[in-house]
Amino acid sequence: MPVAIITGASKGLGRALAEALAARGWDLVLDARGAGPLEQAAEAAAGHGARVEALPGDVTDAGHRAELVAAARKLGGVDLVVSNASALGAEPLVRLAELPLAGLRRALEVNVVAALGLVQEALPLLRESPAGAVVAVSSDAAAEAYETWGGYGASKAALDQLAAVLGAEEPGLRVWAVDPGDMATDLYAAAVPDDDEPRPAPGSVVPAFLRLLDERPASGRCAAPALAEGR
Ligand SMILES: NC(=O)c1ccc[n+]([C@@H]2O[C@H](COP(=O)([O-])OP(=O)(O)OC[C@H]3O[C@@H](n4cnc5c(N)ncnc54)[C@H](OP(=O)(O)O)[C@@H]3O)[C@@H](O)[C@H]2O)c1
């Protein structure tokens, strides 16, 4: 069975992806800081017959990242790393003039440094996989100048660039930065609590991610809505 490590898998997009991969026969190593919701997500994935290791911890902890990869090695290796856990830098989001620098540092640490740290730890096993892949969950805030999204957007732009260079440096792998589009999740509610416009459920973008894994297009950046429509 192929093995995926998914960070931030206790809710939102990470949990939806975990369940979908489990239903397709993947074994999983799942991470999030909160143990209770992570355990529930793991049980839901295991209900599809997957072997699931749920390891609570913070992706910024190098020891925890090593544990995630060690758990995947025990399941047989690493075929996919999904860097999905994310920090906003300020909740709710604020304009750059007010953005606490500690918040920006935290967003960079979670969204960029930890994502690269996990890939570095997993690379030897990814290279051994017949279909090794890395998915960096990005955002349109990486490319568009939305007011108040500057710190988070800068971190996602940095993540995009890491993914692009990794794809060039590791031609044997596929490395995709994927903008999932807006989704109704706790992260979005924390970012913009006053926004009451309906947003799609995270499960609605999962088919786009599955399509990537099925079709394995060249490494690069893509947006889930366009992928789902086959554009
Ligand atoms: N929602 C949107 O509209 C939207 C749009 C564009 C991009 N995205 C991206 O989509 C991805 C998923 O976001 P989401 O909206 O699904 O968020 P979500 O529902 O709030 O889920 C975030 C997950 O990450 C975990 N997490 C957060 N910080 C962590 C850390 N330091 N270490 C380990 N786990 C951590 C959370 O659990 P704990 O809190 O228990 O750790 C949770 O499992 C993120 O990369 C986000 O930037 C979201």
PDBQT file of the ligand as one rigid body, heavy atoms in Angstrom, charges set to zero:
ROOT
HETATM    1  N1  LIG A 301      -9.862  27.449   4.366  1.00  0.00    +0.000 N 
HETATM    2  C1  LIG A 301      -9.533  28.190   3.293  1.00  0.00    +0.000 C 
HETATM    3  O1  LIG A 301     -10.344  28.978   2.769  1.00  0.00    +0.000 OA
HETATM    4  C2  LIG A 301      -8.160  28.041   2.689  1.00  0.00    +0.000 A 
HETATM    5  C3  LIG A 301      -7.889  28.755   1.501  1.00  0.00    +0.000 A 
HETATM    6  C4  LIG A 301      -6.635  28.637   0.910  1.00  0.00    +0.000 A 
HETATM    7  C5  LIG A 301      -5.688  27.797   1.501  1.00  0.00    +0.000 A 
HETATM    8  N2  LIG A 301      -5.970  27.124   2.643  1.00  0.00    +0.000 N 
HETATM    9  C6  LIG A 301      -4.946  26.224   3.189  1.00  0.00    +0.000 C 
HETATM   10  O2  LIG A 301      -5.502  24.931   3.332  1.00  0.00    +0.000 OA
HETATM   11  C7  LIG A 301      -4.790  24.225   4.364  1.00  0.00    +0.000 C 
HETATM   12  C8  LIG A 301      -5.766  23.581   5.310  1.00  0.00    +0.000 C 
HETATM   13  O3  LIG A 301      -6.469  24.608   5.991  1.00  0.00    +0.000 OA
HETATM   14  P1  LIG A 301      -7.948  24.400   6.542  1.00  0.00    +0.000 P 
HETATM   15  O4  LIG A 301      -8.706  25.574   6.081  1.00  0.00    +0.000 OA
HETATM   16  O5  LIG A 301      -8.424  23.010   6.251  1.00  0.00    +0.000 OA
HETATM   17  O6  LIG A 301      -7.691  24.599   8.120  1.00  0.00    +0.000 OA
HETATM   18  P2  LIG A 301      -8.312  23.921   9.421  1.00  0.00    +0.000 P 
HETATM   19  O7  LIG A 301      -9.605  23.248   9.166  1.00  0.00    +0.000 OA
HETATM   20  O8  LIG A 301      -8.251  24.979  10.473  1.00  0.00    +0.000 OA
HETATM   21  O9  LIG A 301      -7.241  22.768   9.744  1.00  0.00    +0.000 OA
HETATM   22  C9  LIG A 301      -5.911  23.073  10.053  1.00  0.00    +0.000 C 
HETATM   23  C10 LIG A 301      -5.237  21.795  10.542  1.00  0.00    +0.000 C 
HETATM   24  O10 LIG A 301      -3.854  22.063  10.805  1.00  0.00    +0.000 OA
HETATM   25  C11 LIG A 301      -3.546  21.682  12.170  1.00  0.00    +0.000 C 
HETATM   26  N3  LIG A 301      -2.442  22.521  12.594  1.00  0.00    +0.000 N 
HETATM   27  C12 LIG A 301      -2.405  23.873  12.667  1.00  0.00    +0.000 A 
HETATM   28  N4  LIG A 301      -1.202  24.274  13.113  1.00  0.00    +0.000 NA
HETATM   29  C13 LIG A 301      -0.455  23.157  13.292  1.00  0.00    +0.000 A 
HETATM   30  C14 LIG A 301       0.868  22.920  13.722  1.00  0.00    +0.000 A 
HETATM   31  N5  LIG A 301       1.680  23.925  14.060  1.00  0.00    +0.000 N 
HETATM   32  N6  LIG A 301       1.318  21.640  13.782  1.00  0.00    +0.000 NA
HETATM   33  C15 LIG A 301       0.511  20.624  13.442  1.00  0.00    +0.000 A 
HETATM   34  N7  LIG A 301      -0.757  20.781  13.015  1.00  0.00    +0.000 NA
HETATM   35  C16 LIG A 301      -1.229  22.034  12.955  1.00  0.00    +0.000 A 
HETATM   36  C17 LIG A 301      -4.884  21.856  12.901  1.00  0.00    +0.000 C 
HETATM   37  O11 LIG A 301      -4.993  21.115  14.089  1.00  0.00    +0.000 OA
HETATM   38  P3  LIG A 301      -4.467  21.681  15.517  1.00  0.00    +0.000 P 
HETATM   39  O12 LIG A 301      -4.967  23.087  15.632  1.00  0.00    +0.000 OA
HETATM   40  O13 LIG A 301      -5.026  20.751  16.539  1.00  0.00    +0.000 OA
HETATM   41  O14 LIG A 301      -2.980  21.612  15.445  1.00  0.00    +0.000 OA
HETATM   42  C18 LIG A 301      -5.827  21.280  11.846  1.00  0.00    +0.000 C 
HETATM   43  O15 LIG A 301      -5.753  19.873  11.842  1.00  0.00    +0.000 OA
HETATM   44  C19 LIG A 301      -3.848  25.265   4.999  1.00  0.00    +0.000 C 
HETATM   45  O16 LIG A 301      -2.559  25.128   4.462  1.00  0.00    +0.000 OA
HETATM   46  C20 LIG A 301      -4.446  26.588   4.578  1.00  0.00    +0.000 C 
HETATM   47  O17 LIG A 301      -3.487  27.622   4.553  1.00  0.00    +0.000 OA
HETATM   48  C21 LIG A 301      -7.188  27.219   3.250  1.00  0.00    +0.000 A 
ENDROOT
TORSDOF 0
